[in-house]
Amino acid sequence: MVSKICTTAVNPIHTDGSLPSLSGIYDSEYSPMHEVPTEQLLHHLPDRRLISQLNSFACARGVNLYLVGGCVRDLLLKRPIHDLDFALEGDALSFARDFADILGAAFVTLEEQLPTARVVIRESDFTLDFAQFRGESVNEDLRLRDLTINAIGIEVASLAAQPIVRLIDPCNGLSDLRSGKLRFPSEHVVLDDPLRLLRVYRFAAQLGFTIPDETVHLIARHKCLLNQIESTKVPRAAVASERVRDELIKILDTAHAAECFSQMDEIGFLSQILPEIESMRGVRQDDCHHLDLWEQSLLSLEMFEEQSAPAALAAYHREIGDYLDTNLVSGLKRETVLKLALILLNIKEPAANAVGSRGEVPSDKDENVGIEIALHIVKRLRLGGKAAKLMSCLLRHHSHFEEMLKTASCRGRANRLLKAAGEDWLGVLLVSYAELRVWRGDLHTPPKESPAEQVIREIADRYFLEILPMMARERLITGDEIMDALNLKPGPLIGEILEQVEALRFDGKIRTPEEALAAARRILETSNQGGKLKNISDNR
């Protein structure tokens, strides 16, 4: 789990909120504690030959090249490496373009104002990013990076030729790596790019690092720089919504999003990014429940991260995993949208903040407004149409799960959900299960087979053991057979009859072609009596 926020600050901030100057704090960038065996680093590179090729290319051009940023951090932490970041003093664009030509790789200009380019190795999709120094030296460049743990550099020449490499570490990032702390190199880096305020929590969730008080204070001081509130009185942050979205997705993709959001909420930072959650504060959905709607939503997310599916669905573990891991679009999994939905389940318009019983809140009007607000968030974050469709489905149908528990017929309640939610019936069940655990208070050891779990298992059995095999088989009857038997012309009516026949098959009311034809005849007669048929042929 993400560690709790530290109570003891490292290198405390000044009374005016600024960080102490880093100059002169560290006696030497090349002290023994900053030396690392080369082989230890090269061992974790996907293709160590690239370093040798790069070094030869840089030497031929008289360029001092440095490995920097997150890839150095991950090498030191022995984490998987997916790309490499390099910094150099000269023209990064021409350097990267010429190196791409040598490799036969793809070249992409990422930014021209602060020259940055990407080389993509086509065979593996491995990427190399090259950026020009943002200061006069590599030390100044590193001091301008987002966090001290990402402000460590390695000279490529030493990595390619020396048994020991000396880390270039002007911000003491190695010490923070060892102690697991997330600090900004200076207050300036936050003002330069306010998204770094959110990135701290992303790294806390991904790495399990702590956020010391000095960092928390700085985030609290500048949290308004990431404001997403839409108001004529409060200016929106200059940070693009897509960048905020990407950081939120990375947080939700970890197993610790609930604790991460809780820490952000403690200082009012989460409300700057998702201001709509304020409508849930202080509103209790059940008179006997001690949590307000926001606390329930956050706890539902925690329950999902602890156990996404009940033990009753253990037989479908692989199917559930496949469902959650499916990408709606590149980089956005179904599971990510489910987790976002969990914290928006009870969202409503502020004017609707009234206490009521669970049966009374939300009303249909509140529910529809809540869905509209959630979809507005999806749109603001530019998550896409598929995410919006899934979000709407989850929020619309989860509120009916308790009513489904009271339905006498197992087949009836299963069919109702499967028809209404379509391919995302499983998402509705998983979201409802997390919320159900909060309602009934079984926060640590949920019952293995309570009545609710039985219903969930019955619905899953109905789909996987009956509906899915049925869908794999051919229709009981075709449109041509209906036209021949009932003397009908081609037209929309044939599709309507087929749809109703399939619905009867779905409900288990018909099983053979003969029963399907008889059902089609009854459907036609009923429609004919109602005067709705327009395409019956008297001449066939």
C-alpha positions, -999 to +999 in steps of 0.1 A: +000+000+000+010+036-004+028+047+027+011+073+049+023+108+046+054+114+067+051+134+099+087+146+099+097+169+071+130+165+053+147+198+046+118+219+059+104+247+039+109+283+048+082+303+065+074+320+032+067+286+017+099+284-005+123+256-005+159+261+008+185+267-018+202+235-030+235+251-038+262+242-013+242+216+006+260+186-009+298+186-007+304+165-038+284+151-067+310+123-070+313+110-035+317+072-031+280+067-023+273+080-058+293+053-076+275+023-091+289-008-109+283-004-146+272-040-151+245-035-125+229-009-147+236-025-181+221-058-169+186-041-167+187-025-201+166-042-228+193-038-254+227-028-240+242-026-275+223+007-280+245+023-253+276+013-272+262+025-305+251+058-290+284+064-273+303+058-306+279+081-325+282+108-298+320+106-296+322+109-334+302+142-332+321+155-302+289+154-281+287+148-243+256+127-239+238+119-206+212+094-196+187+112-174+153+112-158+130+084-150+150+057-168+179+063-145+156+061-115+142+028-128+176+014-135+186+021-099+154+006-086+158-024-109+124-018-125+115-026-161+128-001-186+105+008-215+123+038-229+155+058-224+159+096-220+190+115-230+201+151-226+228+170-245+241+205-249+239+207-287+212+204-313+191+175-300+169+174-331+197+169-356+215+144-333+183+123-329+175+125-366+209+114-377+210+085-352+176+073-363+189+072-399+218+050-388+195+026-370+168+027-397+145+038-369+116+062-370+122+099-360+096+121-344+099+158-334+082+162-300+090+198-293+108+225-312+109+254-286+127+232-261+142+209-287+131+174-280+129+144-304+121+107-302+136+077-320+114+046-322+130+013-328+105-003-351+112-039-343+105-035-306+087-001-303+114+008-278+119+046-277+148+069-272+141+105-263+167+133-268+164+167-253+186+198-253+198+211-220+173+234-203+201+251-185+238+258-192+250+224-180+237+190-171+236+200-134+213+229-142+192+207-165+187+181-137+178+208-111+149+218-134+133+183-134+101+174-116+114+154-086+147+147-070+144+110-078+141+119-115+170+144-113+199+119-116+221+116-146+248+093-160+274+102-186+269+077-215+306+076-222+313+062-187+284+038-189+298+024-222+335+021-212+340+022-174+335-005-148+322+021-123+299+050-132+295+081-111+260+094-108+255+131-114+231+139-085+229+177-078+196+173-059+205+143-037+180+121-055+198+089-047+193+095-010+156+101-016+155+069-037+170+050-008+146+065+018+116+063-005+107+100-004+092+123-030+106+158-030+107+187-055+142+200-064+128+236-058+096+255-057+104+268-092+098+235-108+062+235-095+055+270-108+071+261-141+047+231-146+019+227-120+011+192-133+040+181-112+018+186-081-004+157-093+026+137-106+039+134-070+008+113-061+012+092-092+047+083-082+036+076-046+010+052-059+033+035-084+064+033-063+050+031-028+071+061-017+061+085+010+053+122+005+071+142+032+056+173+049+077+197+029+062+184-003+027+183+011+029+219+022+041+230-012+013+212-029-012+227-006+003+261-012+000+259-050-030+235-055-051+261-071-026+261-101-043+228-112-078+240-107-104+224-130-134+244-116-155+259-144-164+293-132-163+329-144-149+339-110-121+313-109-098+310-139-092+274-151-056+261-149-035+265-179-026+228-177-042+209-206-070+184-196-053+156-215-022+159-192-044+158-161-062+128-175-030+109-182-018+113-146-052+103-132-053+072-154-018+062-141-030+066-105-062+046-112-041+019-129-023+012-097-037-009-068-035+021-044-057+048-060-081+049-030-053+058-005-037+082-030-070+100-035-075+101+002-042+118+007-050+143-020-083+149-004-068+157+030-054+190+017-083+198-006-062+190-037-085+164-052-114+189-053-093+211-075-091+183-101-126+168-096-146+197-081-178+178-086-171+155-056-179+184-033-217+178-039-213+145-020-198+159+012-220+159+043-248+140+025-258+107+041-277+082+020-289+062+049-298+076+083-280+048+101-248+051+080-220+071+096-203+079+063-214+106+039-217+099+002-182+109-007-167+088+021-188+059+009-176+064-027-140+065-016-144+034+005-161+016-024-130+022-044-109+008-016-131-023-014-127-029-052-089-026-050-089-050-021-111-076-038-126-068-072-148-098-074-165-120-048-153-155-040-185-168-056-171-159-090-138-177-085-148-201-114-147-171-138-114-156-126-099-157-161-130-142-178-132-114-152-095-106-157-100-105-195-129-081-191-111-057-168-079-057-189-096-050-221-086-016-236-115+007-245-090+028-264-052+027-263-040+032-227-075+031-211-086-002-197-122-010-186-109-015-150-097+021-150-132+034-159-148+011-133-126+026-106-134+062-117-171+053-117-168+040-081-159+075-068-186+091-089-214+066-081-232+090-057-225+123-074-254+147-077-261+183-082-253+205-051-289+216-048-300+180-042-281+176-010-308+162+012-307+133+037-330+104+029-332+066+031-314+045+007-347+038-010-354+075-015-319+087-026-312+091-053-344+098-071-347+092-108-341+129-114-310+129-091-297+098-108-300+113-143-284+145-131-256+125-115-250+106-148-249+139-167-223+153-143-202+121-145-204+122-183-193+158-182-162+148-163-155+121-188-158+146-216-136+172-198-109+145-193-113+135-230-117+098-222-137+091-253-171+078-264-165+042-252-156+054-217-187+076-217-209+047-227-194+024-200-197+051-173-234+058-182-241+020-180-224+016-147-240+045-130-275+038-145-277+002-135-258-001-102-285+017-083-310-011-092-289-039-079-305-039-044-339-041-061-327-070-081-319-089-049-356-088-040-367-103-073-381-138-067-371-153-101-333-160-105-337-162-142-358-130-143-333-109-124-304-123-145-321-116-177-331-081-167-295-071-160-280-089-190-305-072-213-302-038-198-264-036-193-254-056-224-217-065-226-210-045-194-232-065-171-201-078-154-189-043-147-222-034-131-219-065-109-184-057-098-192-021-090-223-030-072-204-056-052-179-031-040-206-007-030-226-035-013-197-043+009-196-007+021-234-007+027-233-038+049-200-030+066-181-062+058-149-043+051-123-069+058-137-105+056-167-105+033-190-136+035-181-162+009-217-169-001-242-144+013-276-139-005-261-111-025-231-133-036-256-160-046-274-136-068-241-125-084-231-161-090-265-169-105-263-141-129-227-151-140-238-187-143-267-177-165-245-158-188-214-181-190-232-214-189-263-206-209-263-173-228-228-175-241-231-210-255-265-200-270-250-170-287-223-192-303-250-212-320-269-201-351-303-185-349-333-209-345-349-193-375-337-169-403-354-140-420-359-159-452-377-187-433-400-161-417-408-145-450-415-179-467-436-192-438-456-160-431-459-147-467-440-114-460-419-091-481-384-080-470-385-050-447-379-036-412-407-059-399-386-090-405-359-076-383-384-067-356-398-102-355-363-117-354-354-095-325-385-105-305-378-142-313-343-139-301-355-122-269-378-152-262-348-175-269-327-154-245-354-158-218-354-196-224-390-196-235-382-212-269-355-237-278-363-253-312-369-239-348-405-251-346-411-231-314-393-201-330-416-202-360-447-205-339-435-175-318-429-155-350-465-163-361-479-151-328-458-119-329-471-112-364-508-119-354-505-096-324-490-069-345-516-073-372-544-070-347-529-037-336-529-024-372-491-020-372-482-042-402-474-023-434-456-049-455-477-080-456-480-093-492-514-104-504-499-118-536-472-141-524 
